[in-house]
Amino acid sequence: MPARVTPLGDSALLVAFEPAIDASLNARVLSLAERVRARRIPGVRDVVPAYASCAVHFDPLRTDRAELDAAIGDAMAASAAARVADPAASTVHIPVCYGGPFGPDLEAVATFARASEDEVVRLHVEREYRVFMIGFLPGFAYLGTVDERIAAPRRPTPRGLVRSGSVGLAGRQTGVYPVDAPGGWQIIGRTPLQLFDAASDDPARLSPGDAVRFVPIDPDEFARTARRRA
Amino acid sequence: MTRVVVYRAGLLTTIQDEGRWGHQAAGVPVSGPMDGWSHRLANLLVGNGRDAPTLEVTATGPDLRFEGPAMIAIAGARFAGEIDDRRWTSPVVLEARAGSRLTFGARQHGLRAYIAAGGGFDAPLVLGSRATDVRSRLGGLAGRPLRDGDSLRVLGTAHASRSVPPDAGWMLSAEPCRLRIMRGPEPGRAAEEAYEALLSSVFTVSPRSDRMGYHLAGASVPIDAAPRISAPVATGVVQVPPAGAPVLLMSDRQTTGGYAAVAAVITADLPRAGQLGPGDHLAFDACEADAALLALIASERTLLALEGR
């Protein structure tokens, strides 16, 4: 599949594939990002992969554009063969306490799904998800793809404050708020795990390409895990 | 090392350096000064490197007491003020002694000023930067703006000062402020028409605007309502949501966005954009990549020439 390389202003380039939420396309984007990063081209400040595109941010006064363009061309060619990694290789398990005060929108999602709350939880934990990209907030992972039956749209009015650890749904995407923030996703549960730590050099617990499974826990276990963390 | 006591913090005063680069893939915004040119000018006037942390002042300045000697420079928005009962007008280089009181008064133009002190203002390094990102609560003083009663540290004392160049008030710009834009990555006819609409209207910076971005009012820019998959963005990108009110992404922007990226303000013009505030008017002119690079080289030359004096 061909990609377009276009300016994203004069200090960044965007390598964009035909937009789609697709694991093998995303694997190709991640491979491309890794290859550009590995060239360590002077002046390149950030390489940012997303679902189906990747930005390369650079300082135009310190970057040899011919070298950068060649590196992107090489990476595009080499990444064409990228494959989705064996999902068993790096599966992150995230414990989640569903419903009640932890998941104020579980009831609304159950209504949307015309199913019981238990059934919504079952459909949410049944699947293994892929981390497609990190964005929106520090450490916020976009996970897909959610079972169509529980793919409720965003709330009509966003909440002013979503607590850190909250697990949300937005259509066929699911994700965990790593920090307190305003947000419009349907909140169905909360994890006691800390998914973003600014004190670490590798601050986000989840990385693009990771596989994620949610594991239901009860409020007692939530409290125990949260205490261990504190 | 000199301690600085914050008597009054001002409206929104934050510690900024050149930004938190290298962590956007983890969703961490870059942040950094809204007017990077004036941040650098203030730093070079006191002999600092470009990445030394400065205080970014917004609309109303702080009231500071220096408990030891420090060389200070103020650049960016044009303020008047006093140090030890002597009046100053920025851009300016000032020498503080133990007990000096630096106050800010009226602002003539621009919105954001930068206070540099020889050696730089100290703050813990968070993910490689001291820049304050208030929304993500990262950097600076525990990720928040200065508050009355805070105590800061200046990491040095004896720094050579340079004289203030006569053309340092360069950002005094016409009304409306004209910013050069390049066509953004969003493909298609609708984006092309939206780009043309950006070039033919005058916009007002709305009161909802902040360090993340400016919401632009005054003209509706047509774009289709097709949903878009989140993609990386950059500072200066002009996004057009389906409702048609463009958003100019600034220093604290998110790393990715889900709206059509129709245009991007060229890097050389971002410092002038950073001086805009609610109610200010702006208009866009078309620019090509070659001209954008030449403009950036020209503004870099001005700074290098000042550095070399």
Interface residues (C-beta under 8 A of the other chain):
Chain A: R4 T6 P7 L8 G9 D10 S11 A12 L14 A16 P19 A20 I21 A33 R45 D46 V47 V48 P49 A50 Y51 A52 S53 C54 A55 H57 P60 L61 M133 I134 G135 F136 L137 P138 G139 F140 Y142 V179 A181 F196 A198 A199 D201 D202 P203 A204 P208
Chain B: W21 G22 H23 Q24 A25 A26 G27 V28 P29 V30 V126 L127 R135 S136 R137 L138 M182 R183 G184 P185 P187 R228 I229 S230 A231 P232 V233 A234 T235 G236 V237 Q254 T255 T256 A261 A264 V265 I266 T267 A289 A292 L293 L296 I297 E300
